């Protein structure tokens, strides 16, 4: 299962950071395989979610997702959805505003599946607990202010 498995299984911070950098520099088939297998890895062993989130795995996914095409974004969204099923994963997302900002930014995608999946994950996030509404609004304001557009612009288009 490549770099992502090693990244998760070797929970030491230096190893994680090295593997994350390797993943960030991966391309093509190697990156596709790693991202595609991530959801399955989390399904098979929920204990990996805590370590992945605690050691900055969300940063890694968002960084890749910001530069990826729609296929890779879909793989990342599938994995992120799996992470959010677990308490440790959802708590990690709640503490990681770049994830919410990235999900909101994907609503402006021209690819229907990316938009649909991002909206579903934002809905799951908001329904998890009342305070998440405020976190999402904050993320939306951040993204739209940085872009110099009216808040909620991605949804109103």
C-alpha positions in Angstrom: 0.0 0.0 0.0 3.0 2.3 -0.4 4.0 5.5 1.3 0.7 6.2 3.0 0.7 2.9 4.9 4.3 3.5 6.0 3.3 7.0 7.0 0.6 5.8 9.3 2.2 2.6 10.6 5.4 4.3 11.7 3.8 6.7 14.1 7.0 8.5 15.0 7.0 12.2 14.2 10.3 12.2 12.2 9.1 9.2 10.2 5.7 10.7 9.6 7.1 14.0 8.4 9.6 12.2 6.1 6.8 10.0 4.6 4.4 13.0 4.4 7.1 14.9 2.4 7.6 11.8 0.2 3.8 11.6 -0.4 3.7 15.3 -1.2 6.4 14.8 -3.8 4.7 11.7 -5.3 3.0 11.9 -8.7 0.9 9.9 -11.0 0.3 6.2 -10.4 2.2 6.2 -7.1 0.1 9.1 -5.6 -3.1 7.7 -7.0 -2.5 4.3 -5.3 -1.6 5.9 -2.0 -4.7 8.1 -1.9 -7.0 5.4 -3.2 -5.9 3.0 -0.5 -6.3 5.5 2.4 -10.0 5.0 2.9 -9.6 1.3 3.0 -6.8 1.6 5.5 -8.9 3.6 7.9 -11.8 1.2 7.4 -9.6 -1.8 8.3 -8.0 -0.2 11.4 -9.8 2.6 13.1 -6.9 3.0 15.6 -4.8 4.5 12.8 -7.1 7.5 12.5 -5.9 9.0 15.9 -2.2 8.8 15.0 -2.8 10.1 11.5 -4.7 13.1 12.8 -2.4 13.7 15.7 0.7 13.8 13.6 -0.6 16.2 10.9 -2.2 13.9 8.4 -4.9 16.4 7.7 -2.4 19.0 6.7 -0.8 16.6 4.3 -4.2 15.7 2.7 -5.3 19.4 2.4 -1.9 20.3 0.9 -2.2 17.6 -1.7 -5.9 18.4 -2.3 -5.2 22.0 -3.0 -2.9 21.1 -5.9 -4.7 18.0 -7.1 -7.0 17.3 -10.0 -10.6 16.2 -9.4 -9.7 12.5 -9.3 -7.2 12.9 -6.5 -9.6 15.2 -4.7 -12.3 12.6 -4.8 -9.9 10.0 -3.3 -9.0 12.5 -0.6 -12.6 13.3 0.1 -13.4 9.6 0.4 -10.6 9.1 2.9 -11.6 12.3 4.8 -15.2 11.0 5.0 -13.8 7.8 6.6 -11.7 9.8 9.1 -14.8 11.9 10.1 -16.7 8.7 11.0 -14.5 8.3 14.1 -14.5 10.6 17.2 -10.8 11.1 17.0 -11.1 12.0 13.3 -14.0 14.4 13.7 -12.2 16.0 16.7 -9.2 16.4 14.5 -11.2 18.1 11.8 -12.8 20.4 14.3 -9.4 21.6 15.4 -8.1 21.9 11.9 -9.7 24.9 10.2 -7.8 24.4 6.9 -9.8 21.2 6.3 -13.1 23.1 6.6 -11.7 25.9 4.4 -10.6 23.4 1.8 -14.0 21.6 1.8 -15.8 24.9 1.4 -13.4 26.0 -1.5 -14.3 22.7 -3.3 -17.9 23.8 -3.6 -16.7 26.1 -6.4 -15.3 23.2 -8.3 -16.6 22.6 -11.8 -16.8 18.9 -11.1 -20.1 17.7 -9.8 -18.9 14.8 -7.8 -16.3 16.9 -6.0 -19.0 19.5 -5.1 -21.5 16.9 -4.0 -19.0 15.1 -1.8 -17.6 18.3 -0.2 -21.2 19.4 0.6 -22.0 16.1 2.1 -18.9 16.2 4.3 -19.7 19.8 5.4 -23.2 18.7 6.3 -21.8 15.7 8.3 -19.5 18.2 10.1 -22.2 20.7 10.9 -24.6 18.0 12.1 -22.0 16.5 14.5 -22.4 19.2 17.1 -23.8 22.7 17.3 -20.5 24.4 17.7 -19.3 23.1 14.3 -21.7 25.6 12.7 -19.6 28.4 14.0 -16.4 26.7 12.9 -17.8 26.3 9.4 -19.0 30.0 9.2 -15.5 31.1 10.3 -13.9 28.9 7.6 -16.2 30.3 5.0 -15.5 33.9 6.0 -11.7 33.2 5.9 -11.8 31.7 2.4 -14.1 34.4 0.9 -12.3 37.3 2.6 -9.0 36.0 1.2 -10.6 35.8 -2.2 -12.1 39.3 -1.9 -15.7 38.1 -2.5 -18.9 38.2 -0.6 -19.2 35.5 2.2 -21.0 32.4 1.1 -20.1 33.2 -2.5 -19.4 29.5 -3.4 -22.9 28.5 -2.3 -24.7 31.4 -4.0 -23.2 30.8 -7.5 
